[in-house]
Amino acid sequence: MTNGVTIGQAAVFVGVTVKTVRHYHKLGVVEEPERDSSGYRRYGSADLLRLVQVRTLAAAGVPLAEIGPLLDADAEQFAAVLADVEQQLTERIADLITRRDTLHRLADGDRALLPDRAVALLERMPDLGLGPDYVVAQREALVLARALVPEGFDGFLTQLEHWLDDPEYIDLTKRGQEAETWEPDDPRIEELATAMADRYLANPALLGNPTSLRAWTKASAQYRLINNHREDQAPISARLTALTEAKLRSAGVSIPRR
């Protein structure tokens, strides 16, 4: 073939790179032309047509592995493959739209990871005098609970609503925040744990409903992960929680082991 073009020219004419043309050859979707008397491969019009067809189908989302058989198929097979590719593209578009919406929600803070009901509870906490560290810890606990124990998440939100609606519980929680400044052996920690356990027993709604409690009991490993989250950053609070739970178990309340 003396009137053909080089691989570089073929790539330019078709709108791809030389590397892409060679990749097509390697996959077998475009056959390499024969070498001329000078030892160069020359691309004729049929080769260029095949390159254009492959490039167009690849750009449309058809996997390269399917392009060769597709170009050699009859009209019915060709239409069926294109319909399948169109369905795949539609699903990818829907997935990309979902990802875009998630990015938009990220700009709105917690709403990317939590439902509006949970966000509303977090927004109430500062107005009740609960500090930023407590709010952050609760936010992270909610995110973990939703992901790790979805069947118990709504019950957790209901439990949290009861917590925020109970002024005495809120006061005890604030004392728990103050306890982080106490010494580890401060006797007030034991006293506060007793007061917390007594409050739970006086208002059982604070413990959660039976369905939620069963979900958390079944997911004891996840419960430990969530309950021990930030333990290294708030060791007094962790000890206070452990003491409170021990007292509740002694009173017959079923709580997963930490």
C-alpha positions in Angstrom: 0.0 0.0 0.0 1.8 3.1 -1.2 -1.1 5.6 -0.8 -1.7 4.9 2.9 -0.7 7.0 5.9 1.5 6.4 8.9 0.2 5.5 12.3 0.9 9.1 13.4 -1.1 10.6 10.6 -3.9 8.1 11.1 -4.1 9.0 14.8 -4.3 12.7 13.9 -7.0 12.2 11.2 -9.1 10.1 13.5 -8.7 12.3 16.6 -6.9 9.8 18.9 -3.3 9.3 20.0 -0.8 6.9 18.6 -0.9 5.2 22.0 -4.6 4.7 21.6 -4.3 3.2 18.1 -1.7 0.8 19.4 -4.0 -0.1 22.3 -6.8 -0.9 19.8 -4.3 -3.2 17.9 -3.3 -4.9 21.2 -7.0 -5.6 22.0 -7.7 -6.8 18.5 -10.5 -4.4 17.8 -8.5 -2.9 14.9 -6.1 -5.1 12.9 -2.7 -3.8 12.2 -2.2 -3.1 8.5 0.6 -4.9 6.6 4.0 -3.2 6.3 5.0 -1.6 2.9 8.3 -2.2 1.1 9.9 0.4 3.4 8.9 -1.5 6.5 6.2 1.0 7.6 2.6 0.1 8.3 0.3 2.1 6.1 -3.3 2.9 7.1 -5.8 3.0 4.2 -9.3 4.3 4.1 -10.8 1.0 5.5 -8.4 1.1 8.4 -9.3 4.7 9.1 -13.0 3.9 8.9 -12.5 1.1 11.5 -10.6 3.4 13.8 -13.4 6.0 13.6 -16.0 3.4 14.3 -14.1 2.1 17.3 -13.3 5.6 18.7 -17.0 6.6 18.3 -18.4 3.5 20.1 -15.7 3.8 22.9 -16.6 7.5 23.4 -20.3 6.4 23.6 -19.5 4.1 26.5 -19.3 0.7 24.8 -16.5 -1.4 26.4 -13.6 -2.0 24.1 -13.9 -5.7 24.6 -17.4 -5.6 23.1 -16.6 -3.3 20.1 -15.0 -5.9 17.9 -17.9 -8.3 18.0 -20.4 -5.4 17.8 -18.9 -4.1 14.5 -19.0 -7.6 13.1 -22.6 -8.2 14.2 -25.8 -8.0 12.2 -28.2 -5.1 12.6 -30.3 -6.8 15.2 -27.4 -7.7 17.4 -26.0 -4.3 17.0 -29.2 -2.6 18.1 -29.5 -5.0 21.1 -25.9 -4.2 22.3 -26.5 -0.5 21.9 -29.7 -0.7 24.0 -27.8 -2.5 26.7 -25.0 0.1 26.7 -27.7 2.9 26.8 -29.2 1.2 29.9 -25.7 1.1 31.6 -25.1 4.7 30.8 -28.5 5.7 32.2 -27.7 3.9 35.4 -24.3 5.6 35.6 -25.9 9.0 35.0 -28.3 8.3 37.9 -25.4 7.3 40.1 -23.5 10.5 39.2 -26.6 12.6 39.9 -26.8 10.9 43.3 -23.1 11.7 44.0 -23.6 15.3 42.9 -26.6 15.6 45.3 -24.4 14.2 48.1 -21.8 16.8 47.4 -24.5 19.5 47.6 -25.6 18.1 50.9 -22.0 18.1 52.2 -22.1 21.9 51.8 -25.0 21.8 54.3 -22.9 20.0 57.0 -24.5 17.2 58.9 -27.3 16.7 56.3 -25.0 14.7 54.1 -24.7 11.9 56.7 -27.8 12.3 58.8 -31.5 12.7 58.3 -33.2 15.9 59.2 -34.6 14.5 62.4 -31.1 13.8 63.7 -29.8 17.2 62.6 -32.6 18.9 64.4 -31.6 17.1 67.6 -28.0 18.2 67.2 -29.1 21.8 66.7 -31.1 21.7 70.0 -28.1 20.7 72.1 -26.2 24.1 72.2 -29.4 25.9 73.3 -29.7 23.5 76.2 -26.2 24.4 77.4 -24.4 21.3 76.1 -20.9 22.0 75.0 -19.4 21.7 71.6 -17.4 18.6 72.5 -20.6 16.8 73.6 -22.3 17.8 70.4 -19.5 16.6 68.2 -19.4 13.3 70.1 -23.2 12.8 69.7 -22.9 13.7 66.0 -20.3 11.1 65.4 -22.2 8.5 67.5 -25.3 9.2 65.3 -23.3 8.7 62.1 -21.9 5.5 63.4 -25.2 4.2 64.7 -26.9 4.9 61.4 -24.2 3.0 59.5 -23.6 0.1 61.9 -27.0 -0.5 63.5 -29.6 0.9 61.1 -32.4 -1.2 62.6 -31.8 0.6 65.9 -31.3 4.1 64.6 -34.8 5.4 64.8 -35.0 4.1 68.4 -31.8 5.8 69.2 -33.2 9.1 67.9 -36.3 8.6 70.0 -34.1 7.9 73.1 -32.1 11.1 72.3 -35.3 13.1 72.1 -36.3 11.9 75.6 -32.8 12.8 76.9 -33.1 16.4 75.6 -36.7 16.7 76.9 -35.6 15.7 80.5 -34.2 18.8 82.3 -32.8 16.6 85.2 -31.0 14.4 82.7 -29.6 17.4 80.9 -28.3 18.8 84.2 -26.6 15.4 84.9 -25.1 15.4 81.4 -23.6 18.8 82.0 -22.1 17.6 85.2 -20.6 14.7 83.2 -19.0 17.2 81.0 -17.5 19.0 84.0 -16.2 15.7 85.3 -13.6 15.6 82.6 -11.6 18.1 84.7 -11.8 15.8 87.8 -9.1 13.4 88.9 -9.7 9.8 87.9 -10.2 8.7 91.5 -12.5 11.6 92.4 -15.4 10.1 94.5 -17.8 12.4 92.7 -17.6 10.2 89.6 -19.1 7.3 91.5 -21.8 9.6 92.9 -22.6 11.0 89.5 -22.9 7.5 88.0 -25.3 6.6 90.8 -27.4 9.7 90.1 -27.4 8.9 86.3 -28.5 5.3 86.9 -31.2 6.5 89.3 -32.5 9.0 86.7 -32.6 6.3 84.0 -34.6 4.0 86.4 -37.0 6.9 87.3 -37.7 7.6 83.6 -37.4 4.3 81.7 -38.0 6.2 78.4 -34.4 7.4 78.7 -33.2 3.8 78.2 -35.0 3.4 74.8 -37.9 1.3 73.8 -37.8 -2.5 74.0 -37.4 -2.9 70.2 -34.4 -0.6 70.1 -32.8 -2.2 73.1 -33.1 -5.6 71.5 -31.5 -4.3 68.3 -28.6 -2.9 70.3 -28.3 -6.0 72.4 -28.1 -8.1 69.2 -25.4 -5.8 67.8 -23.2 -5.9 70.8 -19.9 -5.6 68.8 -21.2 -2.5 67.1 -22.5 -1.1 70.4 -19.0 -1.4 71.9 -17.4 0.4 68.9 -19.9 3.3 69.2 -19.9 3.4 73.0 -16.1 3.4 73.2 -15.7 6.0 70.5 -13.6 9.0 71.7 -12.8 7.1 74.9 -9.2 8.2 74.7 -10.3 11.8 74.4 -12.8 11.7 77.3 -11.6 9.0 79.7 -13.6 10.3 82.7 -16.8 10.3 80.6 -16.0 6.7 79.5 -15.5 5.6 83.1 -18.7 7.4 84.1 -20.7 5.6 81.3 -19.2 2.2 82.3 -20.1 2.8 86.0 -23.6 3.9 85.1 -24.2 0.9 82.9 -22.9 -1.5 85.6 -25.4 0.0 88.1 -28.2 -0.4 85.6 -27.3 -4.0 84.9 -27.3 -4.6 88.7 -30.8 -3.2 88.6 -31.9 -5.7 86.0 -31.6 -3.5 82.9 -30.4 -5.4 79.8 -27.5 -3.4 78.3 -24.8 -4.7 75.9 -21.4 -5.2 77.4 -18.8 -2.6 76.6 
